[in-house]
């Protein structure tokens, strides 16, 4: 009985391994037509890449010209000018400040206990 079950399982596995027959392609493949279409597509892609490259080069050239014009304009505007000489005929007289003077404070030399450094019992000896 067990042998029949094993054989039946084996037969089912064999049936599952068999592939269905491949269907014939009903659409006729014209390789020459396909080659012509592919060549046309490749030509369009190449043309598009060439246009993109040309556009990028033109944009870079325009940007470079704009930068050069900007540099020329800045150089014309930024002509170094001499600073004015101070007037020595009117001497500078400092005025007294209107603010109140600061009040000095005594320095605190003692350190509060809560701010002292606590380490391995060194203040236990003091």
GROMACS elastic network, one bead per residue, 0.5 to 0.9 nm:
[ bonds ]
;  ai    aj funct       b0    kb
    1     4     6  0.52803   500
    1     5     6  0.65631   500
    1     6     6  0.88628   500
    2     5     6  0.51077   500
    2     6     6  0.62536   500
    2     7     6  0.86202   500
    3     6     6  0.51148   500
    3     7     6  0.61519   500
    3     8     6  0.85305   500
    4     7     6  0.50208   500
    4     8     6  0.59705   500
    4     9     6  0.85240   500
    5     9     6  0.61124   500
    5    10     6  0.84869   500
    6     9     6  0.51782   500
    6    10     6  0.61281   500
    6    11     6  0.86004   500
    7    11     6  0.60925   500
    7    12     6  0.86412   500
    8    11     6  0.50442   500
    8    12     6  0.62512   500
    8    13     6  0.86813   500
    9    12     6  0.50985   500
    9    13     6  0.62750   500
    9    14     6  0.86552   500
   10    13     6  0.51149   500
   10    14     6  0.62167   500
   10    15     6  0.86569   500
   11    15     6  0.61532   500
   11    16     6  0.86675   500
   12    15     6  0.50280   500
   12    16     6  0.62660   500
   12    17     6  0.87332   500
   13    16     6  0.51033   500
   13    17     6  0.63191   500
   13    18     6  0.89684   500
   14    17     6  0.51437   500
   14    18     6  0.66125   500
   15    18     6  0.54804   500
   15    19     6  0.86720   500
   16    19     6  0.76079   500
   19    22     6  0.84400   500
   20    23     6  0.89611   500
   23    26     6  0.85737   500
   24    27     6  0.89986   500
   25    28     6  0.73948   500
   25    29     6  0.88916   500
   29    32     6  0.89307   500
   29    33     6  0.85765   500
   29    34     6  0.80613   500
   30    33     6  0.54423   500
   30    34     6  0.62542   500
   30    35     6  0.86796   500
   31    35     6  0.60013   500
   31    36     6  0.85930   500
   32    35     6  0.50317   500
   32    36     6  0.62321   500
   32    37     6  0.86708   500
   33    36     6  0.51302   500
   33    37     6  0.62295   500
   33    38     6  0.85514   500
   34    37     6  0.51349   500
   34    38     6  0.60460   500
   34    39     6  0.85381   500
   35    38     6  0.50442   500
   35    39     6  0.60708   500
   35    40     6  0.85677   500
   36    39     6  0.51136   500
   36    40     6  0.61791   500
   36    41     6  0.86105   500
   37    40     6  0.50610   500
   37    41     6  0.61501   500
   37    42     6  0.85893   500
   38    41     6  0.50100   500
   38    42     6  0.60549   500
   38    43     6  0.85011   500
   39    42     6  0.50151   500
   39    43     6  0.60883   500
   39    44     6  0.86123   500
   40    43     6  0.50702   500
   40    44     6  0.62550   500
   40    45     6  0.87281   500
   41    44     6  0.50445   500
   41    45     6  0.62306   500
   41    46     6  0.85983   500
   42    45     6  0.51026   500
   42    46     6  0.61182   500
   42    47     6  0.85556   500
   43    46     6  0.50795   500
   43    47     6  0.60838   500
   43    48     6  0.85537   500
   44    47     6  0.50723   500
   44    48     6  0.61046   500
   44    49     6  0.86272   500
   45    48     6  0.50796   500
   45    49     6  0.61903   500
   45    50     6  0.85828   500
   46    49     6  0.51613   500
   46    50     6  0.61535   500
   46    51     6  0.86675   500
   47    50     6  0.50497   500
   47    51     6  0.61947   500
   47    52     6  0.86226   500
   48    51     6  0.51213   500
   48    52     6  0.61799   500
   48    53     6  0.86018   500
   49    52     6  0.50518   500
   49    53     6  0.60939   500
   49    54     6  0.85107   500
   50    53     6  0.51043   500
   50    54     6  0.60719   500
   50    55     6  0.85296   500
   51    54     6  0.50098   500
   51    55     6  0.60074   500
   51    56     6  0.84993   500
   52    55     6  0.50637   500
   52    56     6  0.61101   500
   52    57     6  0.86212   500
   53    56     6  0.50927   500
   53    57     6  0.61952   500
   53    58     6  0.86079   500
   54    57     6  0.51519   500
   54    58     6  0.61517   500
   54    59     6  0.85831   500
   55    58     6  0.50945   500
   55    59     6  0.61105   500
   55    60     6  0.86300   500
   56    59     6  0.50788   500
   56    60     6  0.61824   500
   56    61     6  0.85937   500
   57    60     6  0.51130   500
   57    61     6  0.61383   500
   57    62     6  0.86352   500
   58    61     6  0.50588   500
   58    62     6  0.61792   500
   58    63     6  0.85877   500
   59    62     6  0.51071   500
   59    63     6  0.61377   500
   59    64     6  0.85834   500
   60    63     6  0.50396   500
   60    64     6  0.60944   500
   60    65     6  0.86286   500
   61    64     6  0.50915   500
   61    65     6  0.62441   500
   61    66     6  0.86641   500
   62    65     6  0.51270   500
   62    66     6  0.61892   500
   62    67     6  0.86470   500
   63    66     6  0.50735   500
   63    67     6  0.61841   500
   63    68     6  0.86660   500
   64    67     6  0.51247   500
   64    68     6  0.62455   500
   64    69     6  0.86814   500
   65    68     6  0.51201   500
   65    69     6  0.62012   500
   65    70     6  0.85811   500
   66    69     6  0.51123   500
   66    70     6  0.61174   500
   66    71     6  0.86277   500
   67    71     6  0.61703   500
   67    72     6  0.86380   500
   68    71     6  0.50668   500
   68    72     6  0.62051   500
   68    73     6  0.86113   500
   69    72     6  0.50667   500
   69    73     6  0.61300   500
   69    74     6  0.85879   500
   70    73     6  0.50751   500
   70    74     6  0.61139   500
   70    75     6  0.85539   500
   71    74     6  0.51058   500
   71    75     6  0.60974   500
   71    76     6  0.86442   500
   72    75     6  0.51483   500
   72    76     6  0.63263   500
   72    77     6  0.87720   500
   73    76     6  0.52109   500
   73    77     6  0.63129   500
   73    78     6  0.86365   500
   74    77     6  0.50585   500
   74    78     6  0.59052   500
   74    79     6  0.88477   500
   75    78     6  0.52036   500
   75    79     6  0.67221   500
   76    79     6  0.60854   500
   78    81     6  0.85826   500
   82    85     6  0.88882   500
   85    88     6  0.87160   500
   87    90     6  0.59779   500
   87    91     6  0.76018   500
   88    91     6  0.58855   500
   88    92     6  0.85618   500
   90    93     6  0.89861   500
   97   100     6  0.81404   500
   99   102     6  0.89828   500
  108   111     6  0.77162   500
  111   114     6  0.84629   500
  111   115     6  0.67068   500
  111   116     6  0.67561   500
  112   115     6  0.55788   500
  112   116     6  0.67240   500
  113   116     6  0.53612   500
  113   117     6  0.87910   500
  114   117     6  0.84649   500
  115   118     6  0.89114   500
  117   123     6  0.89516   500
  118   121     6  0.72343   500
  118   122     6  0.75169   500
  118   123     6  0.73174   500
  119   122     6  0.61935   500
  119   123     6  0.79049   500
  120   123     6  0.84655   500
  120   124     6  0.88656   500
  121   124     6  0.50842   500
  121   125     6  0.72596   500
  122   125     6  0.59103   500
  122   126     6  0.75128   500
  123   126     6  0.52016   500
